[in-house]
Amino acid sequence: MQQWLKISLIGLSFLFANTVVAHQLSTSYIIAEMDNTGRINGEWQLSLTDLELAVGLDLNANGELTWGEVTSRQAEIASYLAENLLLSRDDLSCNLRFEVVDRLQDHANEAFAVTDFSGQCAISGSLNVKYNAIFALDSSHEMVLNIGDGNNMHSFVLDDNTRQIDLDLKEGSWQTTFTQFVYQGVIHIWIGIDHILFLLALLLPAVLQRRNNQWQAITSVKTILTNTVWIISAFTLAHSLTLTATALGWLTPSSRWVELGIAISVLFAALNNIWPVVLRLAWLTFAFGLLHGMGFAGVLGELGLPADQQLLSILAFNLGVEIGQLAILAILLPVLILLRNTKLYSKGIIPVGSLLIAIMAVQWSIERW
């Protein structure tokens, strides 16, 4: 959205007389769809006139809104939306996440701010929609709800007299939820470059041993596999513990410090290949794996957990992470085993590869500080 975009509100000049605005109709629109895992995605269209009433957008009170004034109130808008749209299924709350206002929609020559939202509900039961926005400011306000379940769309109108409604949508199954969260776990380990580089930094020396202050190839493939199993098992155990504890709310670490700690873990693992300090990598892996588990939990928190299938979803996501991790290992380890006896590997790939990983980790550390 360009900064030069300015929004002239119809009738805005009448807003500042301590009376309720007299625009034609106060109407908002919610369009949403829920899949059979209980995942809901949608958008909420609320007129800028109503948002001005609710949170105050015209900061300089000149009767004209700029895009900058709208975006400067993003936090207040998100907070207002979260307080006034409540969804639950089977009496369990759907944890909604509201994105920033990033576009406008025109209805009857009036500008509407569009906010995308998503959330995770229980996979079965009646969906309760409770809506309270604007009514205290304009009792004639109405909300048009269009919601679907993948097969059919249902339309309803909520007003001051009917602020909530119960809907029977297609119910999901635990098998579908399990499959979806396994898939998400696989995808998120594959796109988690910091996690992948941490594993790579640990695996690079897994086919070597330290003798006379130099890296030398391990002759036995069985020994290599044993070392790798220890490393992967330590990482799996550690991140499984903290992923579960954080996702269930038993741990509430600062996401900033977790992300910084993950970057530092990648840096340490990479530098340890160049100037070895810790040779028992399983212990190093376990220690830093605890941080990576908290990072995975942050991703899982953004996805949302079905309130009635929390443990199942965590287990499935964690299993997906392991599957994705093993897929990376299955591709990478045979290549490392083939290269381990070459000078190129011990004299070139190990130090240069580790240095490049360290440089990326330093950059991440600076960005996350």
C-alpha positions as CSV (number, residue, x, y, z in Angstrom):
1,M,0.0,0.0,0.0
2,Q,1.5,3.3,-1.1
3,Q,2.1,6.1,1.4
4,W,0.5,8.5,-0.9
5,L,-2.9,6.7,-0.6
6,K,-5.3,8.9,1.2
7,I,-8.8,8.0,2.3
8,S,-11.5,10.6,2.4
9,L,-14.2,9.3,4.6
10,I,-17.8,10.1,3.5
11,G,-19.4,12.2,6.1
12,L,-16.2,12.3,8.3
13,S,-16.7,16.0,8.9
14,F,-19.7,15.1,11.1
15,L,-17.8,12.8,13.3
16,F,-16.4,15.2,15.8
17,A,-19.5,16.8,17.3
18,N,-19.8,14.3,20.2
19,T,-22.7,12.6,18.5
20,V,-23.0,9.2,16.8
21,V,-22.2,9.4,13.1
22,A,-25.2,9.3,10.8
23,H,-23.8,7.3,8.0
24,Q,-26.4,5.3,5.9
25,L,-25.8,1.8,7.3
26,S,-23.3,0.6,9.8
27,T,-22.4,-2.9,8.5
28,S,-19.4,-5.1,8.8
29,Y,-18.7,-8.3,6.9
30,I,-17.0,-11.5,8.1
31,I,-16.1,-14.2,5.5
32,A,-14.6,-17.4,6.9
33,E,-14.1,-21.0,6.2
34,M,-13.4,-23.9,8.6
35,D,-11.8,-27.1,7.4
36,N,-12.2,-30.6,8.9
37,T,-9.3,-30.1,11.3
38,G,-11.1,-27.3,13.0
39,R,-8.8,-24.7,11.4
40,I,-10.6,-21.4,10.6
41,N,-9.4,-18.7,8.2
42,G,-11.2,-15.6,7.3
43,E,-11.3,-11.9,6.8
44,W,-13.2,-9.1,8.7
45,Q,-14.3,-6.0,6.8
46,L,-15.1,-3.1,9.0
47,S,-15.7,0.4,7.7
48,L,-13.2,3.1,8.5
49,T,-16.0,5.2,9.8
50,D,-16.8,2.6,12.4
51,L,-13.1,2.1,13.2
52,E,-12.8,5.8,13.7
53,L,-15.6,5.6,16.3
54,A,-14.1,2.6,18.0
55,V,-10.4,3.3,18.2
56,G,-9.9,6.9,16.8
57,L,-8.0,6.9,13.6
58,D,-7.9,10.6,12.6
59,L,-5.0,11.5,14.9
60,N,-4.7,15.2,13.8
61,A,-8.5,15.6,13.8
62,N,-8.5,17.3,10.3
63,G,-11.5,15.3,9.0
64,E,-9.3,13.3,6.5
65,L,-7.6,10.0,7.0
66,T,-4.2,9.0,5.6
67,W,-3.0,5.5,5.2
68,G,-0.3,6.3,7.7
69,E,-2.9,7.2,10.4
70,V,-4.6,3.9,9.8
71,T,-1.4,1.8,10.0
72,S,-0.2,3.7,13.1
73,R,-3.2,2.3,15.0
74,Q,-2.7,-1.4,14.0
75,A,-2.2,-2.5,17.6
76,E,-5.3,-0.8,18.8
77,I,-7.3,-2.2,15.8
78,A,-6.1,-5.8,16.4
79,S,-6.9,-5.5,20.1
80,Y,-10.4,-4.1,19.5
81,L,-11.1,-6.9,17.0
82,A,-9.9,-9.6,19.3
83,E,-12.1,-8.3,22.1
84,N,-15.2,-8.2,20.0
85,L,-15.1,-11.4,18.0
86,L,-15.1,-14.6,20.0
87,L,-15.4,-18.1,18.6
88,S,-15.8,-21.3,20.4
89,R,-16.6,-24.9,19.5
90,D,-17.9,-27.5,21.9
91,D,-17.5,-24.9,24.6
92,L,-13.8,-24.6,23.9
93,S,-12.4,-21.3,22.8
94,C,-10.9,-20.9,19.3
95,N,-7.7,-18.9,19.7
96,L,-7.9,-16.3,16.9
97,R,-4.9,-14.4,15.5
98,F,-5.6,-11.1,13.7
99,E,-3.2,-9.8,11.1
100,V,-2.5,-6.2,10.3
101,V,-4.8,-4.2,8.1
102,D,-3.2,-4.3,4.7
103,R,-5.9,-3.5,2.2
104,L,-9.2,-1.8,1.7
105,Q,-12.5,-2.9,0.3
106,D,-15.2,-0.7,-1.2
107,H,-18.9,-1.1,-0.2
108,A,-21.4,1.4,-1.5
109,N,-18.6,4.1,-2.0
110,E,-17.4,3.6,1.6
111,A,-13.9,2.4,2.5
112,F,-13.6,-0.8,4.6
113,A,-10.5,-1.9,6.3
114,V,-9.8,-5.6,5.7
115,T,-8.2,-7.7,8.4
116,D,-7.3,-11.4,7.9
117,F,-7.6,-13.7,10.8
118,S,-7.0,-17.4,11.6
119,G,-7.5,-19.7,14.5
120,Q,-7.8,-23.3,15.7
121,C,-11.0,-24.6,17.0
122,A,-12.0,-28.0,18.3
123,I,-12.6,-30.5,15.5
124,S,-16.2,-31.3,16.4
125,G,-19.2,-29.7,18.0
126,S,-21.4,-26.7,17.5
127,L,-19.5,-23.5,16.5
128,N,-20.5,-20.5,18.6
129,V,-19.9,-17.0,17.1
130,K,-20.2,-14.1,19.5
131,Y,-19.9,-10.6,18.1
132,N,-20.0,-7.3,20.0
133,A,-18.2,-4.7,17.9
134,I,-19.7,-1.2,17.3
135,F,-23.1,-2.0,19.1
136,A,-22.2,0.2,22.0
137,L,-21.5,3.1,19.6
138,D,-24.3,2.4,17.1
139,S,-27.2,0.1,18.0
140,S,-28.2,-0.1,14.4
141,H,-25.0,-1.8,13.4
142,E,-25.2,-5.2,11.7
143,M,-22.7,-7.9,10.9
144,V,-23.1,-10.1,7.8
145,L,-21.5,-13.5,8.4
146,N,-20.6,-15.8,5.6
147,I,-19.0,-19.0,6.8
148,G,-18.4,-22.3,5.1
149,D,-17.1,-25.8,5.8
150,G,-15.6,-26.6,2.5
151,N,-18.8,-27.7,0.9
152,N,-21.4,-25.2,1.7
153,M,-21.5,-21.5,2.7
154,H,-23.9,-20.3,5.3
155,S,-25.1,-16.6,5.6
156,F,-26.4,-14.9,8.8
157,V,-26.9,-11.4,10.0
158,L,-26.1,-10.5,13.7
159,D,-27.4,-7.3,15.2
160,D,-27.7,-5.6,18.6
161,N,-30.5,-8.0,19.6
162,T,-28.8,-11.2,18.2
163,R,-25.1,-10.9,19.0
164,Q,-24.3,-14.6,18.9
165,I,-25.3,-17.7,16.9
166,D,-24.6,-21.4,17.1
167,L,-23.7,-23.2,13.8
168,D,-23.4,-26.9,12.9
169,L,-20.6,-27.3,10.5
170,K,-18.9,-30.4,9.1
171,E,-17.1,-32.2,11.9
172,G,-13.5,-33.3,11.5
173,S,-11.8,-36.4,12.7
174,W,-8.7,-37.0,14.8
175,Q,-7.1,-38.9,11.9
176,T,-7.3,-35.8,9.7
177,T,-6.0,-33.6,12.5
178,F,-3.1,-36.0,13.0
179,T,-2.2,-36.1,9.3
180,Q,-2.4,-32.3,9.0
181,F,-0.1,-31.6,12.0
182,V,2.4,-34.2,10.8
183,Y,2.5,-32.4,7.5
184,Q,3.0,-29.1,9.2
185,G,5.9,-30.5,11.2
186,V,7.7,-31.8,8.1
187,I,7.2,-28.4,6.3
188,H,8.4,-26.3,9.2
189,I,11.6,-28.2,9.7
190,W,12.3,-28.0,6.0
191,I,11.8,-24.2,5.9
192,G,13.5,-23.6,9.3
193,I,17.0,-22.7,7.8
194,D,18.4,-22.1,11.3
195,H,17.4,-25.5,12.5
196,I,18.8,-27.2,9.3
197,L,22.1,-25.4,9.6
198,F,22.4,-26.4,13.3
199,L,22.0,-30.0,12.3
200,L,24.4,-29.6,9.4
201,A,27.0,-28.1,11.7
202,L,26.6,-31.1,14.0
203,L,26.7,-33.7,11.2
204,L,29.8,-32.3,9.3
205,P,32.2,-33.7,11.9
206,A,30.1,-36.9,12.6
207,V,32.1,-38.8,10.0
208,L,35.4,-37.7,11.4
209,Q,37.4,-38.1,14.7
210,R,39.8,-35.7,16.3
211,R,43.4,-37.0,16.5
212,N,46.6,-35.0,17.0
213,N,44.6,-31.8,16.7
214,Q,43.4,-32.7,13.2
215,W,40.2,-34.1,11.7
216,Q,40.6,-37.7,10.5
217,A,38.1,-40.0,8.8
218,I,36.3,-42.6,10.8
219,T,36.9,-45.9,9.1
220,S,33.9,-47.8,10.4
221,V,30.5,-46.8,8.9
222,K,28.9,-48.5,11.9
223,T,30.7,-46.1,14.3
224,I,29.6,-43.2,12.1
225,L,26.0,-44.4,12.3
226,T,26.3,-44.9,16.1
227,N,27.6,-41.3,16.5
228,T,24.8,-40.0,14.3
229,V,22.1,-41.9,16.2
230,W,23.4,-40.3,19.5
231,I,23.3,-36.8,18.0
232,I,19.9,-37.1,16.5
233,S,18.5,-38.9,19.6
234,A,19.8,-36.1,21.8
235,F,18.3,-33.4,19.6
236,T,15.0,-35.3,19.3
237,L,14.7,-35.8,23.1
238,A,15.6,-32.3,24.0
239,H,13.3,-30.4,21.5
240,S,10.5,-32.8,22.2
241,L,10.6,-32.0,25.9
242,T,10.5,-28.2,25.5
243,L,8.2,-28.2,22.5
244,T,5.6,-30.1,24.5
245,A,6.1,-28.0,27.7
246,T,6.0,-24.7,25.8
247,A,3.0,-25.7,23.6
248,L,1.0,-26.7,26.7
249,G,1.9,-23.5,28.5
250,W,4.1,-25.0,31.1
251,L,7.0,-22.9,29.9
252,T,6.5,-19.3,28.7
253,P,9.9,-18.2,27.3
254,S,10.5,-14.9,25.6
255,S,10.3,-15.6,21.8
256,R,13.0,-12.9,21.3
257,W,15.5,-14.7,23.6
258,V,14.6,-18.1,22.2
259,E,15.3,-17.0,18.6
260,L,18.5,-15.3,19.7
261,G,19.6,-18.4,21.6
262,I,18.9,-20.6,18.5
263,A,21.1,-18.3,16.4
264,I,23.9,-18.5,19.0
265,S,23.6,-22.3,19.1
266,V,24.2,-22.4,15.3
267,L,27.2,-20.1,15.7
268,F,28.7,-22.2,18.5
269,A,28.2,-25.5,16.7
270,A,29.8,-24.1,13.6
271,L,32.8,-22.6,15.4
272,N,33.2,-25.8,17.4
273,N,34.1,-27.5,14.1
274,I,36.9,-25.0,13.4
275,W,38.2,-24.7,16.9
276,P,36.9,-27.9,18.7
277,V,36.1,-27.3,22.3
278,V,33.3,-29.9,22.8
279,L,34.0,-33.3,21.3
280,R,31.0,-35.1,22.9
281,L,28.4,-33.6,20.5
282,A,25.5,-35.5,22.0
283,W,25.6,-33.3,25.2
284,L,26.0,-30.1,23.1
285,T,23.1,-31.2,20.9
286,F,20.9,-31.9,23.9
287,A,21.6,-28.6,25.5
288,F,20.9,-26.5,22.4
289,G,18.0,-28.8,21.4
290,L,16.1,-27.5,24.4
291,L,16.2,-24.0,22.8
292,H,15.2,-25.4,19.3
293,G,12.2,-27.1,20.9
294,M,10.9,-23.7,22.2
295,G,11.4,-22.3,18.7
296,F,9.3,-25.2,17.2
297,A,6.6,-24.5,19.9
298,G,6.5,-20.9,18.7
299,V,5.6,-22.1,15.2
300,L,3.0,-24.5,16.6
301,G,1.5,-21.6,18.6
302,E,1.0,-19.6,15.5
303,L,-0.7,-22.6,13.8
304,G,-3.0,-23.0,16.9
305,L,-3.9,-26.2,18.7
306,P,-7.4,-27.8,18.6
307,A,-8.6,-27.3,22.2
308,D,-9.9,-30.9,22.3
309,Q,-6.9,-32.5,20.6
310,Q,-3.9,-30.7,22.1
311,L,-1.7,-33.6,23.0
312,L,-2.5,-35.4,19.7
313,S,-1.6,-32.3,17.7
314,I,1.7,-31.8,19.6
315,L,2.6,-35.4,19.1
316,A,1.8,-35.3,15.4
317,F,3.7,-32.0,14.8
318,N,6.7,-33.4,16.7
319,L,6.5,-36.6,14.6
320,G,6.5,-34.5,11.5
321,V,9.6,-32.6,12.6
322,E,11.3,-36.0,13.1
323,I,10.3,-37.2,9.7
324,G,11.5,-34.1,8.0
325,Q,14.8,-34.3,10.0
326,L,15.3,-37.9,9.0
327,A,14.7,-37.1,5.4
328,I,17.5,-34.5,5.5
329,L,19.7,-37.0,7.3
330,A,19.0,-39.7,4.7
331,I,20.1,-37.3,1.9
332,L,23.1,-35.7,3.7
333,L,24.8,-38.6,5.6
334,P,25.6,-40.9,2.6
335,V,27.3,-37.9,0.9
336,L,29.4,-37.1,4.0
337,I,30.4,-40.8,4.3
338,L,31.5,-40.8,0.7
339,L,33.6,-37.6,1.1
340,R,35.1,-38.3,4.5
341,N,38.3,-39.9,3.3
342,T,39.2,-36.9,1.0
343,K,41.4,-34.0,2.0
344,L,38.9,-31.8,0.3
345,Y,36.5,-32.7,3.1
346,S,38.7,-32.4,6.2
347,K,40.7,-29.4,4.9
348,G,38.1,-27.6,2.8
349,I,34.4,-28.5,3.4
350,I,34.6,-28.7,7.2
351,P,36.3,-25.3,7.8
352,V,34.8,-23.4,4.9
353,G,31.3,-24.8,5.3
354,S,31.4,-24.2,9.1
355,L,32.7,-20.6,8.5
356,L,29.8,-19.8,6.2
357,I,27.3,-21.2,8.7
358,A,29.0,-19.1,11.4
359,I,28.7,-16.0,9.3
360,M,25.0,-16.6,8.8
361,A,24.5,-17.2,12.5
362,V,26.3,-14.0,13.4
363,Q,23.9,-12.1,11.1
364,W,20.9,-13.8,12.7
365,S,22.3,-13.0,16.2
366,I,22.6,-9.3,15.3
367,E,19.1,-9.2,13.7
368,R,17.5,-10.9,16.7
369,W,19.3,-8.9,19.4
